[in-house]
Amino acid sequence: MRIIRYLQENKKQLAAVTKENAVADLPFSDFMSLIAKAREDNRTAFDIVKQIAAEAETQPLEGLQLTTPIDAPEVWAAGVTYKKSREARNYEATQGKLDRETFYDKVYDAVRPEIFFKSTAARTAGPNDPIYLRSDSSWQIPEPELGVVIDKEGNVLGYTAGNDMSCRDIEGENPLYLPQAKVWKNSCSIGPSIVLADAVSDPYEFQIICRIYRDEKLVFYGDAQVNQLKRTLEELVHYLLLDNQIFDGTILLTGTCVVPPNDFTLAENDRIEIEIPGIGILNNPVVQSEKAGQAAKG
């Protein structure tokens, strides 16, 4: 059972999607209200949603204007959690001279994971929303990731797909530039749904797929399994909460395991698809940032 939101008369309607892609509206204002009701009734959120969907009138998923499934107050991200990510970061840091150890090797092997702030609800794009290219970078890629939805205590509530856009040239120039390499307007997207944790027997079985289209021709395809993750999801959540204040509905992106070739960079009018079977396809067109567009005109 997947949880989505769609625009209905300019309001965001929470809904459930069945395996048959039938959509049933839910009588809750948002995702966390569903979780609160489940706790109040001492039931699982999955059981509540399943009962409502079985009794409600439904409509087809196709044609609905989806938005982010949750207004995540904060989105955090973990880095260098997959071997593939470590290799990509090393390439950036050494300018392709992979003959020495870097701090990324140390992060990959360290006890403490890399965790950084990524986005807020206002900065986060949803399905079919544009992703922006940063104006001062010439080497940008999507980072398809499994997102974990948690409450303020760190309990895992569900899973979603996310795009942690990255400027490889900025991060490679200096690791202290990480915030600029990761955070700008529309540099993060999540969706199209949240799969309730109650309905997932093993999150490490999720497959992450990335497709990039240019002029609607496929120019990149990559896929990997979450079971290639070096660290556990519980470990990443633990370090995020350590001496930190986290809010209900926070999302933690858990790192990327699918990286385009080193000579690839996104271009305006590309289209990114990040698919996690069971969660859905997160589709985002790519546009140049407004600042870059204004500079070109001036």
Backbone hydrogen bonds, N-H to C=O, Kabsch-Sander energy under -0.5 kcal/mol:
donor,donor_aa,acceptor,acceptor_aa,energy
2,R,17,V,-2.0
3,I,194,I,-2.7
4,I,15,A,-2.6
5,R,67,T,-0.5
6,Y,13,Q,-1.8
7,L,65,Q,-2.6
8,Q,11,K,-3.4
11,K,8,Q,-1.2
13,Q,6,Y,-3.2
13,Q,11,K,-0.7
14,L,12,K,-0.5
14,L,28,F,-0.5
15,A,4,I,-2.4
16,A,24,A,-2.9
17,V,2,R,-2.7
18,T,22,A,-2.4
21,N,18,T,-2.0
23,V,59,Q,-3.4
24,A,16,A,-2.6
24,A,22,A,-0.5
26,L,14,L,-2.6
28,F,26,L,-1.3
34,L,30,D,-1.3
35,I,31,F,-1.8
36,A,32,M,-2.4
37,K,33,S,-2.0
38,A,34,L,-2.1
39,R,35,I,-2.0
40,E,36,A,-2.3
41,D,37,K,-2.2
42,N,38,A,-0.5
42,N,39,R,-0.6
43,R,38,A,-2.7
48,I,44,T,-1.8
49,V,45,A,-2.6
50,K,46,F,-2.7
51,Q,47,D,-2.1
52,I,48,I,-2.2
53,A,49,V,-2.8
54,A,50,K,-1.7
55,E,51,Q,-1.2
55,E,52,I,-0.5
56,A,52,I,-1.6
59,Q,23,V,-1.7
61,L,21,N,-1.6
64,L,61,L,-1.9
66,L,64,L,-1.1
67,T,5,R,-2.2
72,A,70,I,-1.6
75,V,119,S,-2.9
76,W,251,I,-2.9
77,A,116,F,-2.6
78,A,253,L,-2.1
79,G,114,E,-1.8
86,R,82,Y,-2.0
87,E,83,K,-2.3
88,A,84,K,-2.0
89,R,85,S,-2.7
90,N,86,R,-2.4
91,Y,87,E,-1.9
92,E,88,A,-1.9
93,A,89,R,-2.5
94,T,90,N,-2.1
95,Q,91,Y,-0.7
95,Q,92,E,-0.6
96,G,91,Y,-2.0
97,K,94,T,-1.3
98,L,96,G,-1.3
99,D,97,K,-1.6
105,D,102,T,-0.7
106,K,102,T,-1.4
107,V,103,F,-2.3
108,Y,104,Y,-2.5
109,D,105,D,-1.9
110,A,106,K,-1.2
114,E,79,G,-0.7
115,I,113,P,-0.6
116,F,77,A,-2.9
118,K,75,V,-2.6
119,S,75,V,-2.2
121,A,73,P,-0.5
123,R,120,T,-0.7
124,T,120,T,-0.9
124,T,121,A,-0.7
125,A,188,C,-3.2
128,N,283,N,-3.8
129,D,126,G,-1.9
131,I,285,P,-3.1
132,Y,186,N,-1.9
133,L,287,V,-2.1
137,S,134,R,-1.1
141,I,166,S,-2.2
145,E,162,G,-2.5
146,L,255,G,-0.5
147,G,160,T,-3.5
148,V,252,L,-2.6
149,V,147,G,-0.5
149,V,158,G,-2.7
150,I,148,V,-0.5
150,I,250,T,-2.8
151,D,155,N,-1.5
154,G,151,D,-1.9
157,L,149,V,-3.4
157,L,155,N,-0.5
158,G,149,V,-1.2
159,Y,195,V,-1.9
160,T,147,G,-2.5
161,A,191,G,-0.8
162,G,145,E,-2.4
163,N,189,S,-2.5
164,D,143,E,-2.4
164,D,162,G,-0.5
165,M,163,N,-1.1
165,M,187,S,-1.6
166,S,141,I,-2.3
167,C,181,A,-1.9
168,R,139,W,-2.2
168,R,166,S,-0.8
169,D,139,W,-0.9
171,E,167,C,-2.0
172,G,168,R,-2.1
173,E,169,D,-1.5
174,N,170,I,-1.2
177,Y,174,N,-2.2
178,L,175,P,-1.5
180,Q,177,Y,-0.7
181,A,177,Y,-2.1
182,K,178,L,-1.1
183,V,179,P,-2.8
184,W,182,K,-0.6
186,N,123,R,-0.7
187,S,184,W,-1.4
188,C,123,R,-0.6
189,S,163,N,-1.2
190,I,125,A,-2.0
191,G,161,A,-1.9
194,I,3,I,-2.2
195,V,159,Y,-2.7
196,L,1,M,-1.1
196,L,194,I,-0.6
197,A,157,L,-2.4
199,A,196,L,-1.7
200,V,197,A,-1.6
201,S,199,A,-0.6
205,E,202,D,-1.8
206,F,203,P,-1.4
208,I,224,A,-3.0
209,I,207,Q,-0.5
209,I,275,E,-2.7
210,C,222,G,-2.9
211,R,273,E,-2.7
212,I,220,F,-2.2
213,Y,271,R,-2.9
214,R,217,K,-2.7
217,K,214,R,-1.5
219,V,212,I,-3.0
220,F,212,I,-1.3
222,G,210,C,-2.0
224,A,208,I,-1.9
226,V,206,F,-2.5
227,N,204,Y,-1.1
228,Q,225,Q,-1.7
229,L,226,V,-2.3
230,K,81,T,-2.9
236,L,232,T,-1.8
237,V,233,L,-2.4
238,H,234,E,-2.4
239,Y,235,E,-2.0
240,L,236,L,-1.8
241,L,237,V,-2.0
242,L,238,H,-1.1
244,N,241,L,-2.1
246,I,244,N,-0.6
249,G,150,I,-1.7
250,T,150,I,-0.8
250,T,247,F,-1.7
251,I,74,E,-2.1
252,L,148,V,-2.5
253,L,76,W,-3.1
253,L,251,I,-0.6
254,T,146,L,-2.2
257,C,144,P,-0.6
264,F,261,P,-2.0
266,L,140,Q,-2.8
269,N,286,V,-3.3
270,D,267,A,-2.0
271,R,213,Y,-2.1
272,I,284,N,-2.9
273,E,211,R,-3.0
274,I,282,L,-2.3
275,E,209,I,-2.5
275,E,273,E,-0.5
276,I,280,G,-2.1
279,I,276,I,-3.1
280,G,276,I,-2.1
282,L,274,I,-3.3
282,L,280,G,-0.5
283,N,281,I,-0.8
284,N,272,I,-2.4
286,V,270,D,-2.7
287,V,131,I,-2.7
289,S,133,L,-1.4
293,G,289,S,-2.1
294,Q,290,E,-2.5
295,A,291,K,-2.2
296,A,292,A,-2.1
297,K,293,G,-1.6
298,G,294,Q,-2.0
